[in-house]
């Protein structure tokens, strides 16, 4: 769905879809605990996922069916117009085959958040700014989480939040892996925009907040701390060499890709959500 606004913006949203989901999974109405100013997840979600994956009990078939149905529907939202739930849904997907009552409650919390903010969407407004992106990773768990986004016309047009396939031995390695994943999307978007007649003349900026990873992106020296890193994760270096990407430093507080790697405090979450989706400050929940 889309709507035009008086200031010339176009908003892509899924309000009708979210309302249908709420009717299906909240037959008695959306509970009062689902508040518009309550983020879709908190710090307990990764713990619930880890606990679920360590259990060996028999799976409740009815719970499994409900959970997979709900999380699959949430995944459709997060991949189309709702990057604000991408991290939460990505975590829920990790336990798709072994749900617990706690995880089902976490999934309902995401749906409650979407319902209370169902009118929101990606708000685009034409400008002259080039394609730009950022990447980040969270190294606080065994398998780090990669997060990235690319922005065009004042809102994100592509984003991702996914578990890294291999265990990173340092924050630098985790950041390089995240950057190379983001670089693949950045190159695709540059070529896609070029086909639409909006060629990106200068290298696309892809900000990172790890100085060591940036140094490797420009000069991949091999030493004891980097020689084990898979060669495919140095793809970002090739993109820099080919003048397709630039990797400037961006402070952690300004790196909105952090939004896709971990649960954030409410104040930080809403500030980054509004920035990524181009939501005006005075936008009120419904």
NORJOUR-V879055 format. One record per residue. N is the residue number from 1. PHI is phi as a letter, one per 20 degrees, with the letter a starting at -180 (none if undefined). NEAR is the number of other ideal C-beta (glycine too) atoms within 12 Angstrom. D_CENTER is the distance of its C-alpha to the mean C-alpha in whole Angstrom. Layout:
BEGIN
N:PHI:NEAR:D_CENTER + N:PHI:NEAR:D_CENTER
END
This chain:
BEGIN
1:none:20:21 + 2:b:18:21 + 3:b:20:24 + 4:e:14:25 + 5:d:20:26 + 6:f:10:29 + 7:e:14:27 + 8:n:14:27 + 9:e:26:23 + 10:d:23:22 + 11:d:30:19 + 12:e:28:17 + 13:b:33:17 + 14:c:32:17 + 15:g:26:20 + 16:f:19:22 + 17:f:25:20 + 18:f:38:19 + 19:f:23:23 + 20:f:19:24 + 21:f:34:21 + 22:f:32:22 + 23:f:18:26 + 24:f:18:26 + 25:d:31:24 + 26:c:25:26 + 27:g:10:29 + 28:e:9:31 + 29:n:13:28 + 30:f:28:25 + 31:f:20:26 + 32:f:12:27 + 33:f:15:25 + 34:e:28:22 + 35:d:18:21 + 36:f:26:19 + 37:e:17:19 + 38:d:24:18 + 39:g:36:14 + 40:f:42:13 + 41:b:40:13 + 42:c:24:15 + 43:f:22:16 + 44:f:19:18 + 45:f:36:15 + 46:g:32:15 + 47:f:22:19 + 48:f:31:19 + 49:f:38:18 + 50:f:23:20 + 51:f:22:23 + 52:f:33:22 + 53:f:24:22 + 54:e:14:25 + 55:f:20:27 + 56:d:9:30 + 57:f:13:31 + 58:f:9:32 + 59:f:19:29 + 60:f:18:30 + 61:f:11:30 + 62:f:13:29 + 63:f:26:26 + 64:g:23:25 + 65:f:17:25 + 66:f:23:24 + 67:f:35:21 + 68:f:25:20 + 69:f:22:21 + 70:f:35:19 + 71:f:37:16 + 72:f:20:16 + 73:f:32:16 + 74:f:44:13 + 75:f:29:11 + 76:f:23:13 + 77:f:41:12 + 78:f:37:8 + 79:e:23:9 + 80:d:27:11 + 81:c:37:11 + 82:c:42:9 + 83:f:43:6 + 84:f:44:7 + 85:d:48:7 + 86:f:41:4 + 87:f:47:5 + 88:f:46:9 + 89:f:42:9 + 90:g:39:8 + 91:f:45:11 + 92:f:42:13 + 93:f:36:13 + 94:f:31:15 + 95:d:34:18 + 96:g:27:18 + 97:e:20:22 + 98:c:28:23 + 99:f:36:22 + 100:c:28:24 + 101:g:20:25 + 102:f:25:22 + 103:f:41:19 + 104:f:31:21 + 105:f:27:21 + 106:f:40:17 + 107:f:45:16 + 108:f:34:19 + 109:f:37:18 + 110:f:45:14 + 111:f:44:17 + 112:f:36:19 + 113:f:41:16 + 114:f:46:15 + 115:f:39:19 + 116:f:31:20 + 117:c:39:18 + 118:f:32:18 + 119:e:27:20 + 120:f:38:16 + 121:a:36:15 + 122:e:36:14 + 123:d:33:17 + 124:d:29:18 + 125:b:23:21 + 126:f:16:23 + 127:b:17:24 + 128:d:10:25 + 129:f:20:22 + 130:f:26:21 + 131:g:39:17 + 132:b:36:15 + 133:b:48:12 + 134:b:49:11 + 135:c:54:10 + 136:a:46:10 + 137:b:44:11 + 138:d:39:12 + 139:d:28:16 + 140:e:18:17 + 141:c:25:17 + 142:g:21:19 + 143:d:26:16 + 144:f:35:14 + 145:d:42:10 + 146:e:43:9 + 147:c:45:6 + 148:b:45:6 + 149:b:44:7 + 150:c:40:11 + 151:d:35:13 + 152:b:31:16 + 153:l:26:18 + 154:m:28:17 + 155:b:37:13 + 156:f:44:10 + 157:d:31:12 + 158:b:37:9 + 159:b:44:5 + 160:b:37:4 + 161:b:43:4 + 162:b:32:8 + 163:f:33:11 + 164:f:32:13 + 165:f:19:17 + 166:c:19:19 + 167:e:18:20 + 168:e:33:20 + 169:e:21:23 + 170:b:22:22 + 171:f:25:19 + 172:f:32:20 + 173:f:31:20 + 174:f:39:16 + 175:f:48:15 + 176:f:45:17 + 177:f:44:16 + 178:f:50:12 + 179:f:50:14 + 180:f:40:16 + 181:f:40:13 + 182:f:47:11 + 183:f:43:15 + 184:g:30:16 + 185:f:36:13 + 186:f:43:15 + 187:f:31:18 + 188:g:24:18 + 189:f:34:17 + 190:g:35:20 + 191:f:18:22 + 192:f:20:21 + 193:f:23:21 + 194:f:18:25 + 195:f:12:26 + 196:e:14:25 + 197:n:8:28 + 198:d:21:25 + 199:f:16:26 + 200:e:30:24 + 201:f:13:27 + 202:e:15:26 + 203:g:26:23 + 204:f:40:19 + 205:f:29:18 + 206:c:47:15 + 207:f:36:15 + 208:c:45:15 + 209:d:33:17 + 210:c:36:19 + 211:f:19:22 + 212:f:27:23 + 213:f:43:20 + 214:f:28:21 + 215:f:24:25 + 216:f:33:24 + 217:f:39:22 + 218:e:24:26 + 219:b:17:28 + 220:f:28:27 + 221:f:17:30 + 222:e:14:31 + 223:b:14:32 + 224:f:10:32 + 225:e:20:28 + 226:c:27:27 + 227:f:15:29 + 228:e:18:28 + 229:f:33:24 + 230:g:19:24 + 231:g:16:25 + 232:f:17:22 + 233:f:34:20 + 234:e:28:22 + 235:g:31:21 + 236:f:43:20 + 237:f:30:23 + 238:f:22:25 + 239:f:32:22 + 240:f:32:24 + 241:f:19:27 + 242:e:17:27 + 243:m:15:26 + 244:e:29:23 + 245:c:41:21 + 246:c:31:21 + 247:c:40:19 + 248:f:24:20 + 249:e:23:20 + 250:c:26:18 + 251:g:16:18 + 252:g:26:16 + 253:f:16:16 + 254:d:20:15 + 255:e:37:12 + 256:f:39:10 + 257:f:47:7 + 258:g:39:8 + 259:g:44:6 + 260:d:45:4 + 261:d:44:7 + 262:a:34:9 + 263:f:34:11 + 264:d:32:12 + 265:g:17:16 + 266:g:20:16 + 267:f:13:17 + 268:f:21:15 + 269:g:33:12 + 270:f:27:14 + 271:f:22:15 + 272:f:37:11 + 273:g:39:10 + 274:f:27:14 + 275:f:29:13 + 276:f:39:10 + 277:e:38:12 + 278:l:34:15 + 279:e:33:17 + 280:f:19:20 + 281:f:11:21 + 282:e:7:24 + 283:f:22:22 + 284:e:13:23 + 285:f:20:22 + 286:d:16:24
END
